[in-house]
Amino acid sequence: MEIQDTLVYVSMIITVGISMIILTTVESFKNIFLTPQIKDVIYYLLSVFLVTVFQWAVGGAVFFLYNKIF
């Protein structure tokens, strides 16, 4: 496996973990799996997905601007 592939996979795992940590600070998600309701779990997973995509977008923009400037 190429080193670039490994870095991509590791960064994906890290950003999803960061998204989950961010969302567990929200009061409604603190005990999401203690009393699971399907609506809450779907909302949580959708929120994790959206926060992760937002992090990738910001990271991509920073990378693009860095390469454009330097």
Sequence and secondary structure as in RCSB ss.txt:
>XXXX:A:sequence
MEIQDTLVYVSMIITVGISMIILTTVESFKNIFLTPQIKDVIYYLLSVFLVTVFQWAVGGAVFFLYNKIF
>XXXX:A:secstr
  HHHHHHHHHHHHHHHHHHHHHHTSGGGTTTTTS  HHHHHHHHHHHHHHHHHHHHHHHHHHHHHHHH 
